[in-house]
Amino acid sequence: MNSISRNNKLILLILILVPLLLILSACTQDADVTDEKDTDITDKKGIKVSDDKASLVLKNGTVYTMEEDQPIAEAIAAKEGEILFVGSNSDVEKYVGEDTEVIDLEGKMVSPGFMDGHTHPPGLWTTKLFAVDLSDLKSHEEYIEAVADFRKKNSDAKIITGMGWKNEPYEQADGTNPGPKKEDLDEVVSDIPVILSSIDGHSVWVNSKALEMAGISKDTKDSEIPKGGMIERNPDGSPRGVLREGATGLLDNVQVLSNLTKEQYKEAFLEYQEEANSFGITGIMNMSGSTENMSILHELEKEGKLTMRVANAIKFEPGTDPDEAVKTVLDAHKKYNSDSLRVNTVKLFADGVTEGKTALFIKPYTEKAGMGHDHRGEANWEVEAFKKMASTLDKEGIQLHFHAIGDGAVNMSLNAIEQATQANGERDSRHTITHISAIQDSDITRMAEMNVVASLQPFWFYKDQYYDLEKAMIGEDRALAMYPARKMWDAGVTIASSSDYPPTPDYRPLNGIEIGVTRNSPYPEEQETNMIRNEAYSLTVEEILQSFTKNVAYQLFREDDLGSLKVGKKADMVVLEQDITKIDSKNISETSVVNTIVDGKVIYKGK
């Protein structure tokens, strides 16, 4: 009897559970079918294809994603400006539809679009179009001839401006370098002012008329020159014809004669943008981001003519009221901030440049600098005013971007950041120091600990056009030790690469990548000569590539949508003819840019 009861109970339990399990199984199967229908359909051959078709598909290549969980892929798909898929050649096929543009890479390399973390557009394009372009010239005689030729072609000009002269031709027999003379310009133009900026943008060469109109003479006292500035003088105290750093501000009332019109600026910027896109550049930190320039870029954006992401930094000179600086930035942010334009960065100059004897170093310059035995350069700001400006901006969540060439200026900038953090509390500020030609080991450690970004210019890592001047100014050992990228990377400093165009006239990122690896010239005619500057500081191709993509996106607070190739991010990419991680590093700069892609649209096609 007990046995029969147990059997009956077991049968009853089975009768209850089996239908219940069948119902649950059916519900689960229905859910799977529904999800599948939402994302996939089956073609006539029974192959699953996505109903979410891509506008662009790249396949049969090597895709470097800059993402740790999927560093390399074969194919990538984009739709409506965003990345839809990253993966294999076989899997990408389901995103191909009748209207999809398909590019067979045939083994070519794909990288996130290159980004330039410190540049000055339109750069030389304003000069090429509307002034005297000296950037491709090498001698004093060529400079004078170019000015004379420009005057002949522009007889009605009220002022002649230009850019691109270099200090090298003016080194004296004793090794000093005071720059060119006003009298040489007077010989070809004496009745109107001539103002010519050096290639590094830190000095100007003027004629006597410009000095006269600016009220600069033998009687101009050093106390009248803005801090950090310098007037090169003849032995009798009269101005030689070169003004450096803040002293160039004495020419503002003359320089105003040459202001570009809005249409001229637009024309120059569009020429720059076309060139930059051809180099694979899809995003920049614009260091020429005045409020006037931003309004013009805003117009170009509304006109649908911007083909790159542009973050903008506003520069403030010593003497600016910190509260006014904050108001200027916040107003510009409110007015212009968008997907293509970003505004939340301020640039401050801590010092000048080595070749101008205005960079701030901890150890003195050599006697060849011609500034005495204990010249160390001078800070552009009074230290307390510098710290107050930094702290006030930091408190409002504004990013700081410091120009610092010498190790003294780097130290000064880090001190300002440290004080701002102590006053306002720690936050994810990503304050940035750019150039960093020289830095103490202890400050490398501080940069890493404080999460300060290093915006370096790999283009300068070899014995370039400035090296001989640097060697003369601070000595060979210190010149060779400049730009210790390897030390900084290994210490954990985030290096975000940039060009500082136009002081770097040839600003192709592929040049910078090659130099960052070889520490040598990228130009075939120079590669076999010894132009290597401290090979021990070299980075790998992968590291430098990251510094031109992912790390700049991080610097600009855009790592969520730029800098790597991942589903949901912006479809900004560059296609290269060769895999630059697999070829001889000295051939990287000769690699062709095949396509530049922004928002999933091909904006540049190589020839």
KOLLO-974181 format. One record per residue (C-alpha): x, y, z. Coordinates in pm, whole numbers. Layout:
N
kemar u:X, v:Y, w:Z
...
END
This chain:
607
kemar u:0, v:0, w:0
kemar u:281, v:243, w:89
kemar u:463, v:143, w:-230
kemar u:158, v:214, w:-447
kemar u:111, v:555, w:-282
kemar u:470, v:651, w:-351
kemar u:431, v:554, w:-719
kemar u:109, v:751, w:-754
kemar u:278, v:1058, w:-608
kemar u:570, v:1022, w:-848
kemar u:337, v:993, w:-1147
kemar u:142, v:1297, w:-1034
kemar u:462, v:1501, w:-997
kemar u:575, v:1407, w:-1350
kemar u:233, v:1502, w:-1491
kemar u:270, v:1845, w:-1335
kemar u:638, v:1918, w:-1416
kemar u:660, v:1802, w:-1778
kemar u:400, v:2048, w:-1917
kemar u:555, v:2324, w:-1710
kemar u:903, v:2255, w:-1854
kemar u:761, v:2248, w:-2207
kemar u:596, v:2586, w:-2155
kemar u:921, v:2740, w:-2023
kemar u:1119, v:2593, w:-2312
kemar u:875, v:2734, w:-2566
kemar u:894, v:3078, w:-2407
kemar u:1273, v:3073, w:-2421
kemar u:1273, v:2965, w:-2785
kemar u:1028, v:3241, w:-2875
kemar u:1255, v:3500, w:-2706
kemar u:1561, v:3381, w:-2901
kemar u:1373, v:3401, w:-3227
kemar u:1251, v:3754, w:-3149
kemar u:1604, v:3882, w:-3065
kemar u:1736, v:3722, w:-3379
kemar u:1469, v:3884, w:-3593
kemar u:1552, v:4220, w:-3440
kemar u:1910, v:4198, w:-3563
kemar u:1934, v:3934, w:-3836
kemar u:1758, v:3803, w:-4143
kemar u:1853, v:3510, w:-4370
kemar u:1937, v:3546, w:-4739
kemar u:1846, v:3297, w:-5017
kemar u:2158, v:3093, w:-4941
kemar u:2063, v:3060, w:-4576
kemar u:2340, v:3297, w:-4458
kemar u:2251, v:3534, w:-4177
kemar u:2284, v:3900, w:-4275
kemar u:2222, v:4210, w:-4065
kemar u:1924, v:4432, w:-4138
kemar u:2134, v:4719, w:-3998
kemar u:2333, v:4794, w:-4311
kemar u:2651, v:4999, w:-4303
kemar u:2719, v:5306, w:-4512
kemar u:3090, v:5215, w:-4530
kemar u:3277, v:4887, w:-4495
kemar u:3654, v:4838, w:-4496
kemar u:3773, v:4478, w:-4524
kemar u:4077, v:4261, w:-4597
kemar u:4315, v:4481, w:-4402
kemar u:4497, v:4513, w:-4072
kemar u:4293, v:4732, w:-3841
kemar u:4480, v:4868, w:-3538
kemar u:4202, v:4955, w:-3297
kemar u:4399, v:5090, w:-2996
kemar u:4163, v:4881, w:-2783
kemar u:4321, v:4625, w:-2546
kemar u:4045, v:4364, w:-2571
kemar u:4060, v:4359, w:-2953
kemar u:4385, v:4522, w:-3066
kemar u:4376, v:4400, w:-3427
kemar u:4090, v:4321, w:-3664
kemar u:4040, v:4251, w:-4034
kemar u:3740, v:4467, w:-4109
kemar u:3535, v:4758, w:-3985
kemar u:3189, v:4896, w:-4067
kemar u:3036, v:5239, w:-4008
kemar u:2690, v:5391, w:-4021
kemar u:2562, v:5743, w:-3947
kemar u:2906, v:5858, w:-3845
kemar u:2968, v:5585, w:-3590
kemar u:3147, v:5250, w:-3589
kemar u:2895, v:4969, w:-3628
kemar u:3127, v:4668, w:-3632
kemar u:3492, v:4572, w:-3578
kemar u:3594, v:4215, w:-3650
kemar u:3655, v:3953, w:-3916
kemar u:3612, v:3966, w:-4294
kemar u:3346, v:3696, w:-4282
kemar u:3138, v:3861, w:-4011
kemar u:3143, v:4206, w:-4173
kemar u:2957, v:4074, w:-4479
kemar u:2624, v:4084, w:-4299
kemar u:2654, v:4465, w:-4282
kemar u:2695, v:4503, w:-4658
kemar u:2385, v:4623, w:-4842
kemar u:2306, v:4760, w:-5186
kemar u:2404, v:5115, w:-5087
kemar u:2711, v:5026, w:-4880
kemar u:3043, v:5166, w:-5000
kemar u:3288, v:4875, w:-4971
kemar u:3662, v:4937, w:-4976
kemar u:3884, v:4634, w:-5027
kemar u:4195, v:4726, w:-4833
kemar u:4404, v:4456, w:-5000
kemar u:4621, v:4423, w:-4691
kemar u:4653, v:4793, w:-4612
kemar u:4661, v:4930, w:-4259
kemar u:4381, v:5113, w:-4080
kemar u:4440, v:5329, w:-3772
kemar u:4227, v:5571, w:-3575
kemar u:4257, v:5912, w:-3741
kemar u:4570, v:6100, w:-3646
kemar u:4522, v:6384, w:-3397
kemar u:4752, v:6683, w:-3345
kemar u:4751, v:6790, w:-2980
kemar u:4912, v:7134, w:-3032
kemar u:4898, v:7323, w:-3361
kemar u:4835, v:7675, w:-3492
kemar u:4600, v:7675, w:-3792
kemar u:4585, v:7821, w:-4050
kemar u:4959, v:7838, w:-3990
kemar u:5165, v:7924, w:-4295
kemar u:4856, v:7939, w:-4516
kemar u:4782, v:8300, w:-4418
kemar u:5139, v:8382, w:-4515
kemar u:5132, v:8181, w:-4838
kemar u:4812, v:8350, w:-4949
kemar u:4844, v:8704, w:-4815
kemar u:5201, v:8779, w:-4701
kemar u:5571, v:8700, w:-4753
kemar u:5642, v:8329, w:-4711
kemar u:6002, v:8271, w:-4601
kemar u:5952, v:7918, w:-4466
kemar u:6117, v:7734, w:-4756
kemar u:6408, v:7978, w:-4783
kemar u:6742, v:7924, w:-4613
kemar u:6965, v:8229, w:-4654
kemar u:6957, v:8597, w:-4559
kemar u:6986, v:8695, w:-4925
kemar u:6679, v:8490, w:-5012
kemar u:6480, v:8659, w:-4735
kemar u:6565, v:9009, w:-4860
kemar u:6489, v:8914, w:-5220
kemar u:6147, v:8774, w:-5119
kemar u:6054, v:9097, w:-4937
kemar u:6164, v:9312, w:-5232
kemar u:5969, v:9094, w:-5475
kemar u:5656, v:9113, w:-5260
kemar u:5678, v:9494, w:-5252
kemar u:5703, v:9511, w:-5632
kemar u:5389, v:9301, w:-5667
kemar u:5199, v:9489, w:-5393
kemar u:5290, v:9853, w:-5449
kemar u:4976, v:9978, w:-5270
kemar u:5040, v:9783, w:-4947
kemar u:5029, v:9979, w:-4622
kemar u:5233, v:9715, w:-4436
kemar u:5433, v:9407, w:-4529
kemar u:5410, v:9104, w:-4304
kemar u:5552, v:8758, w:-4336
kemar u:5679, v:8452, w:-4156
kemar u:5944, v:8185, w:-4170
kemar u:6293, v:8333, w:-4122
kemar u:6536, v:8131, w:-3915
kemar u:6803, v:8238, w:-3668
kemar u:7076, v:8010, w:-3807
kemar u:7212, v:8245, w:-4078
kemar u:7285, v:8511, w:-3817
kemar u:7532, v:8330, w:-3594
kemar u:7834, v:8552, w:-3530
kemar u:8203, v:8453, w:-3535
kemar u:8208, v:8435, w:-3154
kemar u:7907, v:8199, w:-3150
kemar u:7653, v:8458, w:-3037
kemar u:7333, v:8512, w:-3236
kemar u:7156, v:8849, w:-3216
kemar u:6948, v:8787, w:-3530
kemar u:6912, v:8999, w:-3849
kemar u:6933, v:9380, w:-3878
kemar u:6673, v:9646, w:-3957
kemar u:6906, v:9815, w:-4208
kemar u:6891, v:9516, w:-4443
kemar u:6513, v:9552, w:-4467
kemar u:6543, v:9932, w:-4500
kemar u:6740, v:9883, w:-4821
kemar u:6437, v:9730, w:-4996
kemar u:6144, v:9882, w:-4800
kemar u:6179, v:10202, w:-4599
kemar u:5851, v:10394, w:-4637
kemar u:5608, v:10140, w:-4487
kemar u:5650, v:9903, w:-4190
kemar u:5784, v:9551, w:-4242
kemar u:5714, v:9291, w:-3971
kemar u:5843, v:8936, w:-4026
kemar u:5787, v:8657, w:-3772
kemar u:6049, v:8389, w:-3722
kemar u:5959, v:8029, w:-3804
kemar u:5918, v:7950, w:-3432
kemar u:5684, v:8246, w:-3384
kemar u:5882, v:8381, w:-3088
kemar u:6071, v:8665, w:-3259
kemar u:6002, v:8936, w:-3517
kemar u:6236, v:9112, w:-3756
kemar u:6134, v:9468, w:-3840
kemar u:6254, v:9763, w:-4043
kemar u:6320, v:10113, w:-3909
kemar u:5974, v:10236, w:-4011
kemar u:5805, v:9972, w:-3794
kemar u:6027, v:10065, w:-3496
kemar u:5951, v:10433, w:-3550
kemar u:5574, v:10377, w:-3563
kemar u:5591, v:10162, w:-3249
kemar u:5796, v:10423, w:-3063
kemar u:6088, v:10185, w:-3007
kemar u:6428, v:10354, w:-2992
kemar u:6758, v:10365, w:-2810
kemar u:6574, v:10539, w:-2527
kemar u:6324, v:10253, w:-2477
kemar u:6399, v:10122, w:-2129
kemar u:6402, v:9752, w:-2041
kemar u:6137, v:9831, w:-1778
kemar u:5901, v:9928, w:-2062
kemar u:5930, v:9582, w:-2220
kemar u:5670, v:9322, w:-2112
kemar u:5815, v:9059, w:-1876
kemar u:6003, v:8786, w:-2059
kemar u:6053, v:9005, w:-2365
kemar u:6377, v:9126, w:-2518
kemar u:6491, v:9389, w:-2767
kemar u:6811, v:9285, w:-2943
kemar u:7038, v:9590, w:-2931
kemar u:7351, v:9715, w:-3102
kemar u:7659, v:9798, w:-2889
kemar u:7539, v:10161, w:-2865
kemar u:7201, v:10050, w:-2723
kemar u:6997, v:10119, w:-3038
kemar u:6750, v:9849, w:-3147
kemar u:6908, v:9603, w:-3391
kemar u:6579, v:9511, w:-3555
kemar u:6474, v:9192, w:-3370
kemar u:6218, v:9178, w:-3090
kemar u:6169, v:8858, w:-2893
kemar u:5879, v:8716, w:-2691
kemar u:5672, v:8977, w:-2504
kemar u:5859, v:9264, w:-2669
kemar u:5668, v:9184, w:-2990
kemar u:5361, v:9325, w:-2816
kemar u:5514, v:9671, w:-2856
kemar u:5424, v:9640, w:-3224
kemar u:5050, v:9584, w:-3171
kemar u:4951, v:9932, w:-3290
kemar u:5145, v:9870, w:-3613
kemar u:5049, v:9505, w:-3660
kemar u:4679, v:9596, w:-3661
kemar u:4725, v:9727, w:-4016
kemar u:4764, v:9368, w:-4135
kemar u:4460, v:9206, w:-3974
kemar u:4299, v:8944, w:-4196
kemar u:3940, v:8978, w:-4305
kemar u:3695, v:8705, w:-4209
kemar u:3688, v:8572, w:-4564
kemar u:4067, v:8563, w:-4583
kemar u:4083, v:8364, w:-4259
kemar u:3822, v:8120, w:-4388
kemar u:4014, v:8073, w:-4711
kemar u:4338, v:8011, w:-4526
kemar u:4180, v:7770, w:-4276
kemar u:4015, v:7563, w:-4549
kemar u:4349, v:7534, w:-4729
kemar u:4509, v:7418, w:-4403
kemar u:4228, v:7172, w:-4337
kemar u:4256, v:7017, w:-4683
kemar u:4629, v:6972, w:-4633
kemar u:4591, v:6831, w:-4281
kemar u:4326, v:6583, w:-4399
kemar u:4565, v:6466, w:-4670
kemar u:4814, v:6384, w:-4390
kemar u:4553, v:6165, w:-4216
kemar u:4465, v:6425, w:-3950
kemar u:4107, v:6412, w:-3824
kemar u:4132, v:6617, w:-3504
kemar u:4343, v:6897, w:-3353
kemar u:4401, v:7113, w:-3048
kemar u:4390, v:7462, w:-3199
kemar u:4632, v:7689, w:-3016
kemar u:4514, v:7987, w:-3225
kemar u:4169, v:7967, w:-3074
kemar u:4087, v:8334, w:-3014
kemar u:3719, v:8412, w:-2976
kemar u:3727, v:8582, w:-3318
kemar u:3873, v:8274, w:-3483
kemar u:3624, v:8048, w:-3307
kemar u:3333, v:8247, w:-3444
kemar u:3468, v:8187, w:-3795
kemar u:3513, v:7814, w:-3730
kemar u:3158, v:7809, w:-3595
kemar u:3039, v:7954, w:-3926
kemar u:3234, v:7689, w:-4120
kemar u:3074, v:7423, w:-3902
kemar u:2725, v:7557, w:-3976
kemar u:2814, v:7561, w:-4345
kemar u:2912, v:7193, w:-4324
kemar u:3273, v:7268, w:-4417
kemar u:3455, v:7139, w:-4109
kemar u:3612, v:6800, w:-4176
kemar u:3797, v:6761, w:-3847
kemar u:3733, v:6788, w:-3473
kemar u:3871, v:7117, w:-3341
kemar u:3936, v:7173, w:-2972
kemar u:4032, v:7534, w:-2900
kemar u:4267, v:7692, w:-2648
kemar u:4242, v:8063, w:-2563
kemar u:4573, v:8236, w:-2484
kemar u:4601, v:8492, w:-2205
kemar u:4895, v:8726, w:-2160
kemar u:5053, v:8833, w:-1829
kemar u:4847, v:9105, w:-1667
kemar u:4512, v:8952, w:-1761
kemar u:4260, v:8955, w:-1477
kemar u:4190, v:8588, w:-1383
kemar u:3817, v:8645, w:-1339
kemar u:3797, v:8804, w:-1685
kemar u:3982, v:8505, w:-1827
kemar u:3729, v:8269, w:-1669
kemar u:3438, v:8471, w:-1809
kemar u:3590, v:8472, w:-2159
kemar u:3633, v:8093, w:-2160
kemar u:3292, v:8013, w:-2014
kemar u:3117, v:8250, w:-2256
kemar u:3299, v:8094, w:-2552
kemar u:3216, v:7745, w:-2424
kemar u:2849, v:7832, w:-2401
kemar u:2846, v:7993, w:-2746
kemar u:3058, v:7756, w:-2953
kemar u:3088, v:7415, w:-2786
kemar u:2959, v:7137, w:-3012
kemar u:3049, v:6794, w:-3149
kemar u:3301, v:6943, w:-3392
kemar u:3418, v:7238, w:-3179
kemar u:3527, v:7222, w:-2817
kemar u:3623, v:7513, w:-2592
kemar u:3753, v:7460, w:-2239
kemar u:4129, v:7513, w:-2248
kemar u:4358, v:7807, w:-2171
kemar u:4717, v:7847, w:-2288
kemar u:4972, v:8021, w:-2069
kemar u:5337, v:8087, w:-2164
kemar u:5577, v:8002, w:-1882
kemar u:5884, v:8095, w:-2089
kemar u:6017, v:8152, w:-2441
kemar u:6251, v:7943, w:-2659
kemar u:6611, v:7829, w:-2637
kemar u:6723, v:7981, w:-2968
kemar u:6587, v:8317, w:-2855
kemar u:6769, v:8292, w:-2518
kemar u:6428, v:8330, w:-2352
kemar u:6363, v:7972, w:-2235
kemar u:6383, v:7936, w:-1856
kemar u:6648, v:7688, w:-1743
kemar u:6766, v:7582, w:-1400
kemar u:7133, v:7587, w:-1508
kemar u:7278, v:7890, w:-1689
kemar u:7316, v:7932, w:-2063
kemar u:7667, v:7919, w:-2208
kemar u:7869, v:8233, w:-2278
kemar u:7778, v:8194, w:-2647
kemar u:7426, v:8308, w:-2563
kemar u:7581, v:8651, w:-2526
kemar u:7386, v:8720, w:-2209
kemar u:7659, v:8698, w:-1946
kemar u:7782, v:8410, w:-1733
kemar u:7466, v:8349, w:-1525
kemar u:7180, v:8397, w:-1770
kemar u:6907, v:8136, w:-1713
kemar u:6624, v:8295, w:-1908
kemar u:6325, v:8463, w:-1754
kemar u:5971, v:8356, w:-1673
kemar u:5704, v:8528, w:-1879
kemar u:5488, v:8577, w:-1568
kemar u:5549, v:8688, w:-1215
kemar u:5536, v:8362, w:-1021
kemar u:5249, v:8455, w:-787
kemar u:5037, v:8598, w:-1071
kemar u:5101, v:8279, w:-1269
kemar u:4987, v:8062, w:-980
kemar u:4680, v:8277, w:-917
kemar u:4574, v:8258, w:-1282
kemar u:4622, v:7879, w:-1285
kemar u:4430, v:7830, w:-959
kemar u:4140, v:8054, w:-1066
kemar u:4097, v:7873, w:-1398
kemar u:4133, v:7529, w:-1238
kemar u:3865, v:7610, w:-982
kemar u:3615, v:7661, w:-1266
kemar u:3703, v:7326, w:-1427
kemar u:3905, v:7483, w:-1709
kemar u:4197, v:7286, w:-1851
kemar u:4541, v:7450, w:-1847
kemar u:4792, v:7413, w:-2132
kemar u:5138, v:7547, w:-2042
kemar u:5412, v:7638, w:-2289
kemar u:5735, v:7533, w:-2117
kemar u:6062, v:7480, w:-2304
kemar u:6324, v:7490, w:-2027
kemar u:6333, v:7268, w:-1720
kemar u:6284, v:7578, w:-1505
kemar u:5957, v:7658, w:-1685
kemar u:5840, v:7295, w:-1653
kemar u:5907, v:7309, w:-1281
kemar u:5725, v:7643, w:-1254
kemar u:5421, v:7499, w:-1438
kemar u:5407, v:7189, w:-1217
kemar u:5427, v:7410, w:-908
kemar u:5130, v:7612, w:-1034
kemar u:4927, v:7296, w:-1098
kemar u:5020, v:7157, w:-758
kemar u:4911, v:7474, w:-579
kemar u:4583, v:7482, w:-775
kemar u:4513, v:7122, w:-674
kemar u:4587, v:7195, w:-310
kemar u:4355, v:7496, w:-316
kemar u:4070, v:7346, w:-518
kemar u:4094, v:6973, w:-450
kemar u:4189, v:6691, w:-683
kemar u:3991, v:6634, w:-1001
kemar u:4042, v:6479, w:-1343
kemar u:4191, v:6800, w:-1484
kemar u:4437, v:6663, w:-1744
kemar u:4634, v:6984, w:-1734
kemar u:4897, v:6974, w:-2007
kemar u:5254, v:7095, w:-2045
kemar u:5375, v:7129, w:-2401
kemar u:5725, v:7116, w:-2558
kemar u:5925, v:7011, w:-2247
kemar u:6260, v:7035, w:-2424
kemar u:6429, v:6981, w:-2089
kemar u:6300, v:6836, w:-1763
kemar u:6447, v:6719, w:-1434
kemar u:6406, v:6350, w:-1349
kemar u:6223, v:6447, w:-1030
kemar u:5970, v:6644, w:-1236
kemar u:5911, v:6348, w:-1466
kemar u:5802, v:6158, w:-1157
kemar u:5583, v:6450, w:-1049
kemar u:5415, v:6467, w:-1390
kemar u:5321, v:6102, w:-1373
kemar u:5196, v:6123, w:-1014
kemar u:4993, v:6438, w:-1087
kemar u:4850, v:6298, w:-1414
kemar u:4982, v:6595, w:-1612
kemar u:4977, v:6528, w:-1987
kemar u:5295, v:6587, w:-2189
kemar u:5219, v:6737, w:-2531
kemar u:5549, v:6659, w:-2703
kemar u:5659, v:6728, w:-3061
kemar u:5840, v:6414, w:-3187
kemar u:5934, v:6616, w:-3496
kemar u:6203, v:6785, w:-3280
kemar u:6360, v:6467, w:-3139
kemar u:6655, v:6461, w:-3382
kemar u:6935, v:6704, w:-3464
kemar u:6697, v:6932, w:-3651
kemar u:6727, v:7294, w:-3763
kemar u:6732, v:7413, w:-3402
kemar u:6989, v:7168, w:-3267
kemar u:7305, v:7366, w:-3348
kemar u:7155, v:7675, w:-3184
kemar u:7054, v:7474, w:-2878
kemar u:7404, v:7327, w:-2855
kemar u:7553, v:7677, w:-2872
kemar u:7311, v:7816, w:-2613
kemar u:7323, v:7542, w:-2345
kemar u:7605, v:7306, w:-2445
kemar u:7618, v:6975, w:-2631
kemar u:7540, v:6742, w:-2340
kemar u:7223, v:6927, w:-2244
kemar u:7115, v:6959, w:-2607
kemar u:7155, v:6584, w:-2665
kemar u:6957, v:6508, w:-2348
kemar u:6651, v:6701, w:-2467
kemar u:6311, v:6532, w:-2514
kemar u:6357, v:6225, w:-2289
kemar u:6045, v:6052, w:-2422
kemar u:6151, v:5701, w:-2319
kemar u:6206, v:5809, w:-1958
kemar u:5871, v:5985, w:-1950
kemar u:5674, v:5698, w:-2107
kemar u:5829, v:5440, w:-1872
kemar u:5755, v:5662, w:-1572
kemar u:5385, v:5661, w:-1664
kemar u:5352, v:6008, w:-1815
kemar u:5080, v:6028, w:-2082
kemar u:5252, v:6154, w:-2398
kemar u:5012, v:6314, w:-2647
kemar u:5198, v:6399, w:-2966
kemar u:5166, v:6716, w:-3169
kemar u:5346, v:6922, w:-3431
kemar u:5341, v:7285, w:-3314
kemar u:5283, v:7383, w:-3676
kemar u:5400, v:7625, w:-3823
kemar u:5727, v:7618, w:-3624
kemar u:5727, v:7263, w:-3759
kemar u:5650, v:7342, w:-4126
kemar u:5629, v:6976, w:-4237
kemar u:5376, v:6852, w:-3983
kemar u:5283, v:6513, w:-4131
kemar u:5219, v:6272, w:-3839
kemar u:5402, v:5995, w:-4026
kemar u:5716, v:6212, w:-4005
kemar u:5666, v:6248, w:-3631
kemar u:5612, v:5875, w:-3587
kemar u:5933, v:5791, w:-3774
kemar u:6141, v:6046, w:-3581
kemar u:5994, v:5928, w:-3250
kemar u:6123, v:5580, w:-3328
kemar u:6456, v:5659, w:-3495
kemar u:6544, v:5993, w:-3327
kemar u:6685, v:6071, w:-3672
kemar u:6585, v:6283, w:-3971
kemar u:6292, v:6141, w:-4174
kemar u:6420, v:6287, w:-4499
kemar u:6600, v:6043, w:-4733
kemar u:6876, v:6291, w:-4818
kemar u:6967, v:6322, w:-4447
kemar u:6899, v:5974, w:-4308
kemar u:7245, v:5836, w:-4375
kemar u:7412, v:6122, w:-4189
kemar u:7446, v:6127, w:-3812
kemar u:7148, v:6339, w:-3710
kemar u:7044, v:6109, w:-3426
kemar u:6967, v:6280, w:-3095
kemar u:6999, v:6032, w:-2809
kemar u:6867, v:5705, w:-2951
kemar u:6817, v:5571, w:-2597
kemar u:6508, v:5790, w:-2569
kemar u:6331, v:5623, w:-2866
kemar u:5976, v:5493, w:-2845
kemar u:5826, v:5202, w:-3040
kemar u:5604, v:5247, w:-3346
kemar u:5304, v:5128, w:-3149
kemar u:5373, v:5375, w:-2867
kemar u:5415, v:5673, w:-3097
kemar u:5105, v:5571, w:-3294
kemar u:4911, v:5565, w:-2968
kemar u:5049, v:5908, w:-2882
kemar u:4905, v:6050, w:-3208
kemar u:4562, v:5889, w:-3159
kemar u:4435, v:5753, w:-2831
kemar u:4648, v:5977, w:-2611
kemar u:4550, v:6302, w:-2783
kemar u:4184, v:6199, w:-2752
kemar u:4252, v:6152, w:-2380
kemar u:4419, v:6494, w:-2359
kemar u:4107, v:6649, w:-2517
kemar u:3864, v:6460, w:-2288
kemar u:3731, v:6274, w:-2591
kemar u:3841, v:5918, w:-2524
kemar u:3474, v:5811, w:-2507
kemar u:3417, v:5882, w:-2876
kemar u:3757, v:5937, w:-3042
kemar u:4109, v:5797, w:-3050
kemar u:4035, v:5426, w:-3092
kemar u:3819, v:5205, w:-3312
kemar u:3535, v:5054, w:-3115
kemar u:3165, v:5001, w:-3175
kemar u:2979, v:5322, w:-3088
kemar u:3275, v:5556, w:-3135
kemar u:3313, v:5811, w:-3413
kemar u:3418, v:5658, w:-3744
kemar u:3734, v:5872, w:-3782
kemar u:4008, v:5667, w:-3947
kemar u:4313, v:5677, w:-4170
kemar u:4412, v:5410, w:-4424
kemar u:4786, v:5370, w:-4487
kemar u:4949, v:5200, w:-4783
kemar u:5171, v:4986, w:-4560
kemar u:5160, v:4842, w:-4209
kemar u:5408, v:5082, w:-4047
kemar u:5465, v:4842, w:-3757
kemar u:5610, v:4584, w:-3996
kemar u:5840, v:4789, w:-4221
kemar u:6186, v:4937, w:-4171
kemar u:6124, v:5235, w:-3941
kemar u:6320, v:5472, w:-4167
kemar u:6053, v:5419, w:-4436
kemar u:5755, v:5515, w:-4220
kemar u:5749, v:5876, w:-4341
kemar u:5742, v:5761, w:-4703
kemar u:5424, v:5560, w:-4649
kemar u:5126, v:5698, w:-4840
kemar u:4799, v:5806, w:-4685
kemar u:4540, v:5624, w:-4896
kemar u:4220, v:5751, w:-4733
kemar u:4120, v:5981, w:-4452
kemar u:3774, v:5913, w:-4310
kemar u:3569, v:6137, w:-4080
kemar u:3221, v:6046, w:-3958
kemar u:3234, v:5739, w:-4180
kemar u:3284, v:5952, w:-4494
kemar u:3594, v:5944, w:-4711
kemar u:3714, v:6305, w:-4711
kemar u:4053, v:6240, w:-4870
kemar u:4157, v:5993, w:-5139
kemar u:4525, v:5953, w:-5213
kemar u:4647, v:5974, w:-5568
END
